[in-house]
Amino acid sequence: ENYYRINADFTTDDNSKLRAELSRRIPDTQAAMQFLTDCTDATFTVGNVTVKPVHKSPAPPFTTSTLQQEASRKLGFTVSQTMMVAQRLYEEGHITYMRTDSLNLSELAVNAIAGEITDKLGKEYLKIRKYHTHSKGAQEAHEAIRPTSIDKHTIDGTAQEKKLYGLIWKRTIASQMADAEIEKTTVEIHPSTRSEHFTATGEVIKFDGFLNVYIESNDDDADEQDSSLLPAMSEGQSLSLASITATERFTQQPPRYTEASLVKKMEELGIGRPSTYAPTISTIQAREYVEKGEKEGEPRNYKVLQLKNGKIKETVKTEITGSEKGKLIPTDIGIVVNDFLTRYFPSILDYDFTAKMEEKFDDIAEGKLEWDKEIGTFYALFHPDVDHALNVRLEHKVGERVLGTDPATGKPVSVKIGRYGPLVQIGDGDSDEKPQFASLLKGQSVGTITLDEALKLFEFPRTLGEFEGSEVTVAIGRFGPYIKHNGKFVSIPKDIAPAAITLTEAEELITAKRDAESKKVVKTFDEDPDLMILNGRYGIYISYKKSNYKIPRTVKNPETLTLEQCREIIDRDEAKPKKPARRTSARKK
């Protein structure tokens, strides 16, 4: 639904400027136009001026979930990327254990932080704080995530390691710093011709406190905002109107989850442990239950009405809306699996299940419960649910939706989840004749595809004609639409519809792929076909029996290398001692 947000710019007698926003939204264009018309000859007077002190406290030190969220918002890291970099920092001895839901800092750490703050900033910036964990089912086996050496402000390492370490260091230091002292001013401005009033707010930082080191971001506004300063004003003072702008806005649906906001929700609901947030989010993407959105958004027009110099001007501007880039979107497979599990296994899919199981595990570890009895009780309830679900699967085809009847054959047309993803089926398995199948295109959904859209999928494979004496066909496979020519396959780009592609366009795609592949091969050897010099993403290299070998920088012209020289490079590389594989995980205490 559309509405209007109204802002006004004013000037004081000494030409100081300020911006204020109307205290309520205006519902439609007509009402917004009427408001501006009423304000054309209005005078504007300052009403209540409220000044009150505000104290802002720092965020606690990082836990696994808050580190994942903040690294996503501030650094653009994925959840798994954050854990991978944190693992390296931990292994190098730069930070404490990175899988924890504890907010506790050791006395040694607190004393070191206090000394650092006092030495670098002064005693007035220090305030020792003790934080307590409130997350559901938290297990405080470790400290919060902090630098092992507080006096080490930076580290040597990759750019990612330096960024993440800097984030951890700042957050740790800020957690033991004094509140920021802010003076917040609120001013009401009343037009003489309307009952509503404008409100202007400003902040003055009297003492920066922890803001000297760190500002926490959030999901709603990851950008750090500078506080605005209002000019001195008093009640009854007249202001001059510079302009009033009414901008059309639109209500929005709840946003989809990002990786960071999903971690936050999982922690609130008690789903999983600090060690399982990243693997869980990676797994549901790897199994294609959810996927990261790629939609850039679509243009949308909105109106802007402006009152300036006694005249009202209307303009139309364009904005991009509906972007799903980077958001987690459930796939057809994910929706069907979720619907099936929540229907037939409600107790397992209950949000409290994980938290309750963790509590029982704790009791078992402490000797309060016997593990074999708990497992027996669980399976006594679980097995009947499994048997029931198996019987239901035989009676009812989960996730299948009947679209209608194929006019050409009179057979039923349905859509369902197959072994390799969503597909359309003409016919059924009950008759002797084998059903026909076609995969859905990217962007099509089991829940929304129509009968006409489904039938068009059976127009493939489609013959376009001949090119260089061989037939060119268009087909749709598991990974999307493609062109087949002379035994070779060429993917069709997203901006070309497979149903509308022409022979000329297909020829251009075939030639382009052929050129790209020819540039990849720098040199081959008749004496040894397994050995090639190739041009890759990161430069030229030697490929031999499915292994790759780096060409030394001293070789200025790799294309001139002989077969013997290539074998020497391979032998030298093979003779080097192999580096031990880096550990990717650490045992949880």
Residue, then its C-alpha position, 0 to 999 in steps of 0.5 A: e500500500n502506498y502512503y506519503r512521508i512528508n519532510a520540510d526544510f526550515t531556516t531560522d533568523d540567523n540563517s541556520k538550517l534544519r530538517a523536520e518530518l511530519s508526525r504522521r503519514i499521509p495516506d494518498t496523493q489527494a491528501a498529500m496535495q491538500f496538505l501542501t496546499d494548506c501550507t502554502d500561506a501558513t506560518f511556522t512556529v516552534g512548539n515544545v523544545t525537549v532536551k534530555p540526556v541519553h546514555k548508550s551502552p556498548a554491546p557485549p563481547f562476541t559469541t559465535s552467533t553475534l560474530q557471524q551476524e556482525a561479520s556479515r553486516k560489516l564485512g560482507f562475510t558469509v556465515s561459513q566464511t566467518m567460521m573458516v577465517a575465525q578457525r585460522l585465527y584460533e589456530e594461529g593463537h590470535i583469538t580464543y575458541m570461536r565456538t561459544d555462546s558465553l559472554n564471560l571474559s576471564e579476570l586476566a583478560v579484563n585486567a589486560i583490557a582495563g590496562e589497555i583502555t587506561d593507557k591509550l584513552g584514559k581512566e574516564y573511558l574505563k568501565i568494567r562490565k560483566y555480561h550474562t548469557h540469556s540465549k536459550g540453552a546456552q552452554e558456557a564452556h568457553e570464554a567469549i571470543r576475544p583476542t588472546s593478546i589485548d595489546k596486539h591491535t593488528i596481526d599479520g595475515t590475509a586481508q580477511e584475517k586482518k579484518l575479522y581480527g580487527l572487528i573482534w579486537k574493537r568489540t572486546i575493548a568496547s565492551q569494557m568502556a564507559d557509556a556514551e553520553i548524548e544530549k538528545t534534542t526534540v523540537e516540534i514545529h507547528p503550521s498555522t493551518r493544520s493540526e499536525h506538527f513537524t518533528a526535528t531531532g538532533e543529537v550532540i555527543k557530550f562524551d563519546g565513551f565506547l563510540n571512540v572505538y566501536i559502533e555496532s550495526n544492525d539488520d535494519d540499518a548497517d550504515e553508521q549514521d552521523s548525529s545531526l546538530l540542531p540550531a538553538m531554538s526557543e518555544g514561540q520562535s518563528l521559522s521560515l519555510a524553505s520547502i516541503t517535500a511529500t515522497e510516495r512510499f510503499t509498505q513492505q512485506p517482512p524481509r526474507y532471511t539473510e544468513a546473519s538474520l537466520v543465525k540470530k533467529m536460530e539462537e532465539l529459538g534454541i535451534g542448534r549450538p554455536s558449532t552447528y549454525a554455520p554447518t546447518i546453513s551450509t547444508i540446507q543450501a548444499r541440499e538445495y532446500v534454499e538458495k541465495g537470491e539473484k534477483e536484482g530488483e525491478p524499477r518502480n515509479y513513485k511520485v514526489l510533490q514539492l512546495k517551494n516558493g509558494k508553488i507545488k510541483e509534481t514529479v515522477k521518479t524511479e527506484i529499484t524494488g524487490s531485490e532478493k540478492g543475497k537473501l535465502i529463498p526456499t526452493d520447491i524441494g525445500i518447501v515440499v520436504n518441509d511441508f512433509l516433515t512438519r505434517y508427519f513429524p511435528s514433535i521433531l520439527d518443533y522449535d523447542f526440540t533441540a533445546k529440550m534434547e540439549e538439556k537431556f544431554d546435559d543431564i545424562a552427562e551429569g549422571k541425572l538420567e540414563w542414556d539408554k532409557e532416554i533413547g528407548t523412550f524417544y524411539a518408542l514414540f518416533h518409530p510409529d511416526v516413521d511407519h505412518a509416514l512410510n504408509v502415507r507415501l505409498e497412498h499419497k504422492v507428496g508434493e504433487r500438484v495436478l495442473g489439468t489435462d493435455p489437450a493433445t493426448g487427454k492425459p493428466v498433467s501434473v508437477k512434482i519433485g523428481r530425483y533431479g528436481p522439479l518436473v512436469q509429467i504427462g500421463d501416470g504410472d498406472s497405464d502401460e504407456k510410459p509418462q513423459f517428463a520435462s524439467l522446470l526452467k529456472g524461475q519456475s515453481v511447482g507451486t505457481i506454474t500453470l498448465d500452459e507453461a508446463l505444456k510449453l516445456f514439452e516443445f523441447p528438444r527443438t531443432l533450429g537448423e544446421f550449422e557447419g553440416s551438423e544439426v543444432t537443437v535446443a533442450i532443457g536439462r537438469f542445469g538449465p537450457y542448452i544448445k547441442h551441436n556436433g556432440k558439444f553442449v553450450s549453455i544458454p544465458k539467462d537473458i535469452a529465452p530457450a523458446a525464442i532463441t534463433l539459429t543465428e544466436a545459437e551459432e554466435l554462442i557456439t562460436a564464442k564457446r569454441d573461441a574461449e576453449s581455444k584460448k584456454v589451450v596454450k600448447t599440447f605435445d604429440e609425444d604425451p597427450d596427457l600433458m598440456i599447457l593451459n591458460g586458467r583463471y589465475g594464469i598459465y599452468i601445466s596440466y598432467k594426468k588431472s593434476n595442475y603444476k605452477i609455472p615458475r615466475t622466471v619463465k617469461n614465455p610459457e608457450t615456449l616450454t619444451l616437453e622435457q622442461c615441463r617434465e622437469i617442473i613437474d618432477r621438482d614440484e612432486a619432490k617438494p615436501k607436502k604441507p600438512a592439511r590444515r585442520t578445518s574444525a576443532r573438537k568441542k569441549 
